[in-house]
Structures are given as C-alpha cells and as structure tokens.
Amino acid sequence: MKILISLLYDFMEGCNKLKSDFWMKKLCYIIPEYDPLVSGHYYHIYELLEKVAEKLDICFVVEKAGGRPQLRGVKRVLTLRYRFLPLRVLERLVVYTYLRFLGYGTFYVHYSQSSALVASLVTRLTGGKTLYWNCGVMKAFMPR
C-alpha cells in the first residue's frame, strides 16, 4: 500500500510540474525601436525584460531595430520589416494573430498606436488582453 501511495504521489507531482510548465504565463512586449548603442529612453526596458524573462515566457517584438535585438532569457525576438502602411498593418495583424495562437495572451505595447490598435483587434477577436503605455508628455515634443 505504501508503494502504491508513493507511486501515486510521484505521478501527481510530475503532472503538477508538467501542468505549471505548460501554463506558464506568456507576454508579448512590443516596442517601436531597438538600438543597444543608445542609452536613451528604451535602454532600461532591455534590462527589465531580461529580468522578467526569468519568470515569464516573453516575445519581444521590435518595429524598427538598429541591429539584431539580443536579450538574455527572452525566448522569441521578432523584428517587423515593412514601412509601407498597408503592408505594415497587415504584417502586424498576421504576426500578432500567430503569437496569440502560440499562447501569448497579454500584449504590452509601448508607445506604438498602430501596434496597439492591431493588438487590440486581435485580442478582442481571439481573447486576451492588450495593455498600452503612452506618456502624455511625449505629445509636447511632436511637430504640430
């Protein structure tokens, strides 16, 4: 009887580990530009994502990159290619839908209105959440 209980306990422990690994939280983090040589506004985000990647499965999506984005621990890094507006919107729609079906349920968009709109559409149709960050002070520096 002790052996049976021990085997059952080991089996359940293995199932719980498998279940927790399978249901690991996934985050898609979208940023307008990446340049590791610039110590500007986005630099602190790279370190944050590397730290968060220890606990979450992160997909890092970059709209415009100065070099190949490399972040320790981040499982997926994607750089978008198109600049022509219709192709850009279509590319985002395809990429974000693909990521949603891979299990990325939360999309965090940093400053990109077009990505926020497309990610919102995808999560509205397929489930999930879209979070958008935009500092209102940025608008003070935009051309009128």
Secondary structure, 3 states (H helix, E strand, C coil): CHHHHHHHHHHHHHHHHHHHHHCCCEEEEEEEEECCCCCCCCHHHHHHHHHHCCCCEEEEEEEEECCCCCCCCCCEEEECCCCCHHHHHHHHHHHHHHHHHCCCCEEEEECCHHHHHHHHHHHHHHCCEEEEECCHHHHHHCCC
